Amino acid sequence: MWKDITSEELFAFLGLCIVSGIRRTRKEPVAKPWTTNAAYARPIFRATMARDKFFRILRVIHVNGETTRNQQRSTNKLAPIRNVFESIISTFQMVYTPNEQITIDE
């Protein structure tokens, strides 16, 4: 059963998605960071949001219309999240200014 979420919960969800993209290995199951096994656990995940709530949001969130998704994907794989992605990039550029102390990896 769906229950509306707050903007804070949406931001927490998006933050966990970003952290997940940065910290997870390719073959690691999405639920792995919520484990209590110290070798795999990412405490920030359990502290931020319950695993089941994360998966409920993940199951229903859409950032573009289903009717145009396949057509857009044929020309641009980023199309389903283009608006969200550009908004995030714009926000990052406003709040972070690199300086001479920056390190770039691979």
PyRosetta script that sets phi, psi and omega in degrees:
from pyrosetta import init, pose_from_sequence

init()
pose = pose_from_sequence("MWKDITSEELFAFLGLCIVSGIRRTRKEPVAKPWTTNAAYARPIFRATMARDKFFRILRVIHVNGETTRNQQRSTNKLAPIRNVFESIISTFQMVYTPNEQITIDE")
pose.set_psi(1, 130.5)
pose.set_omega(1, -178.1)
pose.set_phi(2, -82.5)
pose.set_psi(2, 142.2)
pose.set_omega(2, 174.1)
pose.set_phi(3, -130.9)
pose.set_psi(3, 133.2)
pose.set_omega(3, -179.9)
pose.set_phi(4, -54.3)
pose.set_psi(4, 148.5)
pose.set_omega(4, 178.7)
pose.set_phi(5, -112.4)
pose.set_psi(5, 159.2)
pose.set_omega(5, 178.6)
pose.set_phi(6, -86.5)
pose.set_psi(6, 167.0)
pose.set_omega(6, 176.9)
pose.set_phi(7, -63.4)
pose.set_psi(7, -34.4)
pose.set_omega(7, 178.2)
pose.set_phi(8, -63.2)
pose.set_psi(8, -40.4)
pose.set_omega(8, 178.6)
pose.set_phi(9, -66.8)
pose.set_psi(9, -37.9)
pose.set_omega(9, 177.8)
pose.set_phi(10, -65.1)
pose.set_psi(10, -44.0)
pose.set_omega(10, 178.3)
pose.set_phi(11, -64.2)
pose.set_psi(11, -38.4)
pose.set_omega(11, 176.9)
pose.set_phi(12, -63.1)
pose.set_psi(12, -43.3)
pose.set_omega(12, 177.8)
pose.set_phi(13, -59.2)
pose.set_psi(13, -49.8)
pose.set_omega(13, -179.3)
pose.set_phi(14, -62.6)
pose.set_psi(14, -39.5)
pose.set_omega(14, 177.5)
pose.set_phi(15, -61.7)
pose.set_psi(15, -42.9)
pose.set_omega(15, 178.3)
pose.set_phi(16, -65.7)
pose.set_psi(16, -34.9)
pose.set_omega(16, 176.5)
pose.set_phi(17, -62.9)
pose.set_psi(17, -42.4)
pose.set_omega(17, 179.0)
pose.set_phi(18, -65.3)
pose.set_psi(18, -48.5)
pose.set_omega(18, 179.0)
pose.set_phi(19, -60.7)
pose.set_psi(19, -40.2)
pose.set_omega(19, 179.3)
pose.set_phi(20, -61.8)
pose.set_psi(20, -41.7)
pose.set_omega(20, 178.6)
pose.set_phi(21, -66.0)
pose.set_psi(21, -29.1)
pose.set_omega(21, -179.3)
pose.set_phi(22, -82.9)
pose.set_psi(22, -41.9)
pose.set_omega(22, -169.5)
pose.set_phi(23, -96.8)
pose.set_psi(23, -23.0)
pose.set_omega(23, -176.2)
pose.set_phi(24, -80.3)
pose.set_psi(24, 148.3)
pose.set_omega(24, 170.6)
pose.set_phi(25, -86.2)
pose.set_psi(25, 163.7)
pose.set_omega(25, -175.1)
pose.set_phi(26, -57.0)
pose.set_psi(26, -40.3)
pose.set_omega(26, -174.4)
pose.set_phi(27, -96.7)
pose.set_psi(27, 3.2)
pose.set_omega(27, -179.9)
pose.set_phi(28, -76.2)
pose.set_psi(28, 130.3)
pose.set_omega(28, 177.5)
pose.set_phi(29, -60.6)
pose.set_psi(29, 145.7)
pose.set_omega(29, -177.3)
pose.set_phi(30, -59.1)
pose.set_psi(30, -32.9)
pose.set_omega(30, -177.3)
pose.set_phi(31, -78.7)
pose.set_psi(31, -10.2)
pose.set_omega(31, -174.4)
pose.set_phi(32, -55.9)
pose.set_psi(32, -40.6)
pose.set_omega(32, -178.1)
pose.set_phi(33, -61.8)
pose.set_psi(33, -18.5)
pose.set_omega(33, 180.0)
pose.set_phi(34, -87.3)
pose.set_psi(34, -3.8)
pose.set_omega(34, -177.6)
pose.set_phi(35, -64.6)
pose.set_psi(35, 158.3)
pose.set_omega(35, 175.6)
pose.set_phi(36, -93.0)
pose.set_psi(36, -5.5)
pose.set_omega(36, 177.1)
pose.set_phi(37, -67.7)
pose.set_psi(37, 117.0)
pose.set_omega(37, -173.8)
pose.set_phi(38, -57.5)
pose.set_psi(38, -28.9)
pose.set_omega(38, -178.4)
pose.set_phi(39, -68.6)
pose.set_psi(39, -27.2)
pose.set_omega(39, -175.1)
pose.set_phi(40, -117.1)
pose.set_psi(40, -15.6)
pose.set_omega(40, -172.8)
pose.set_phi(41, -66.2)
pose.set_psi(41, 144.7)
pose.set_omega(41, 170.9)
pose.set_phi(42, -123.0)
pose.set_psi(42, 96.0)
pose.set_omega(42, -173.4)
pose.set_phi(43, -53.3)
pose.set_psi(43, -29.4)
pose.set_omega(43, -179.7)
pose.set_phi(44, -60.8)
pose.set_psi(44, -30.7)
pose.set_omega(44, -179.4)
pose.set_phi(45, -67.4)
pose.set_psi(45, -50.3)
pose.set_omega(45, -179.6)
pose.set_phi(46, -66.8)
pose.set_psi(46, -32.5)
pose.set_omega(46, -179.8)
pose.set_phi(47, -73.4)
pose.set_psi(47, -24.9)
pose.set_omega(47, -175.8)
pose.set_phi(48, -89.8)
pose.set_psi(48, -45.1)
pose.set_omega(48, -173.9)
pose.set_phi(49, -160.3)
pose.set_psi(49, 144.2)
pose.set_omega(49, 176.0)
pose.set_phi(50, -65.6)
pose.set_psi(50, 143.3)
pose.set_omega(50, -179.2)
pose.set_phi(51, -55.7)
pose.set_psi(51, -46.2)
pose.set_omega(51, -177.7)
pose.set_phi(52, -63.3)
pose.set_psi(52, -37.3)
pose.set_omega(52, 177.8)
pose.set_phi(53, -65.9)
pose.set_psi(53, -42.1)
pose.set_omega(53, 177.6)
pose.set_phi(54, -57.6)
pose.set_psi(54, -46.3)
pose.set_omega(54, -178.1)
pose.set_phi(55, -70.6)
pose.set_psi(55, -30.3)
pose.set_omega(55, 174.9)
pose.set_phi(56, -64.5)
pose.set_psi(56, -43.5)
pose.set_omega(56, 178.1)
pose.set_phi(57, -66.1)
pose.set_psi(57, -45.2)
pose.set_omega(57, -179.5)
pose.set_phi(58, -58.1)
pose.set_psi(58, -37.5)
pose.set_omega(58, -177.0)
pose.set_phi(59, -67.7)
pose.set_psi(59, -30.6)
pose.set_omega(59, -172.9)
pose.set_phi(60, -110.4)
pose.set_psi(60, -11.7)
pose.set_omega(60, -175.3)
pose.set_phi(61, -74.5)
pose.set_psi(61, 134.8)
pose.set_omega(61, 176.3)
pose.set_phi(62, -134.9)
pose.set_psi(62, 138.8)
pose.set_omega(62, 179.9)
pose.set_phi(63, -113.1)
pose.set_psi(63, 5.4)
pose.set_omega(63, 173.0)
pose.set_phi(64, -153.1)
pose.set_psi(64, 170.4)
pose.set_omega(64, -179.2)
pose.set_phi(65, -74.2)
pose.set_psi(65, 137.3)
pose.set_omega(65, -179.6)
pose.set_phi(66, -63.5)
pose.set_psi(66, -30.6)
pose.set_omega(66, -176.3)
pose.set_phi(67, -68.3)
pose.set_psi(67, -29.3)
pose.set_omega(67, -177.8)
pose.set_phi(68, -104.4)
pose.set_psi(68, -4.8)
pose.set_omega(68, -173.9)
pose.set_phi(69, -57.3)
pose.set_psi(69, -50.5)
pose.set_omega(69, -177.0)
pose.set_phi(70, -64.7)
pose.set_psi(70, -38.8)
pose.set_omega(70, 178.3)
pose.set_phi(71, -64.1)
pose.set_psi(71, -43.6)
pose.set_omega(71, 179.7)
pose.set_phi(72, -66.0)
pose.set_psi(72, -39.3)
pose.set_omega(72, -178.8)
pose.set_phi(73, -64.4)
pose.set_psi(73, -29.5)
pose.set_omega(73, -178.0)
pose.set_phi(74, -64.5)
pose.set_psi(74, -26.4)
pose.set_omega(74, -179.5)
pose.set_phi(75, -109.7)
pose.set_psi(75, -20.3)
pose.set_omega(75, -174.9)
pose.set_phi(76, -153.4)
pose.set_psi(76, 107.2)
pose.set_omega(76, -177.0)
pose.set_phi(77, -66.1)
pose.set_psi(77, -20.7)
pose.set_omega(77, 178.6)
pose.set_phi(78, -87.6)
pose.set_psi(78, -6.0)
pose.set_omega(78, -175.4)
pose.set_phi(79, -51.2)
pose.set_psi(79, -42.3)
pose.set_omega(79, -177.7)
pose.set_phi(80, -59.8)
pose.set_psi(80, -26.0)
pose.set_omega(80, -178.6)
pose.set_phi(81, -122.1)
pose.set_psi(81, 15.6)
pose.set_omega(81, -175.4)
pose.set_phi(82, -52.0)
pose.set_psi(82, -51.9)
pose.set_omega(82, -176.8)
pose.set_phi(83, -62.7)
pose.set_psi(83, -43.7)
pose.set_omega(83, 179.2)
pose.set_phi(84, -64.9)
pose.set_psi(84, -44.8)
pose.set_omega(84, -179.2)
pose.set_phi(85, -59.9)
pose.set_psi(85, -47.5)
pose.set_omega(85, -179.6)
pose.set_phi(86, -64.3)
pose.set_psi(86, -36.1)
pose.set_omega(86, 177.4)
pose.set_phi(87, -65.4)
pose.set_psi(87, -42.9)
pose.set_omega(87, 178.7)
pose.set_phi(88, -63.6)
pose.set_psi(88, -46.1)
pose.set_omega(88, 179.7)
pose.set_phi(89, -60.6)
pose.set_psi(89, -44.1)
pose.set_omega(89, 179.0)
pose.set_phi(90, -59.9)
pose.set_psi(90, -44.0)
pose.set_omega(90, 179.3)
pose.set_phi(91, -64.9)
pose.set_psi(91, -43.8)
pose.set_omega(91, 178.3)
pose.set_phi(92, -59.1)
pose.set_psi(92, -41.6)
pose.set_omega(92, -179.0)
pose.set_phi(93, -66.2)
pose.set_psi(93, -30.8)
pose.set_omega(93, 179.0)
pose.set_phi(94, -73.7)
pose.set_psi(94, -32.9)
pose.set_omega(94, -172.3)
pose.set_phi(95, -103.2)
pose.set_psi(95, -5.1)
pose.set_omega(95, -178.9)
pose.set_phi(96, -134.4)
pose.set_psi(96, 126.0)
pose.set_omega(96, 176.1)
pose.set_phi(97, -120.6)
pose.set_psi(97, 113.5)
pose.set_omega(97, 179.2)
pose.set_phi(98, -63.4)
pose.set_psi(98, 151.7)
pose.set_omega(98, 176.8)
pose.set_phi(99, -131.9)
pose.set_psi(99, -170.2)
pose.set_omega(99, -176.4)
pose.set_phi(100, -68.5)
pose.set_psi(100, -10.4)
pose.set_omega(100, 180.0)
pose.set_phi(101, -90.5)
pose.set_psi(101, 8.9)
pose.set_omega(101, -175.0)
pose.set_phi(102, -76.4)
pose.set_psi(102, 143.9)
pose.set_omega(102, 174.8)
pose.set_phi(103, -119.6)
pose.set_psi(103, 132.6)
pose.set_omega(103, 179.7)
pose.set_phi(104, -115.0)
pose.set_psi(104, 128.7)
pose.set_omega(104, -178.2)
pose.set_phi(105, -104.6)
pose.set_psi(105, 139.1)
pose.set_omega(105, 175.4)
pose.set_phi(106, 28.5)
pose.dump_pdb("model.pdb")
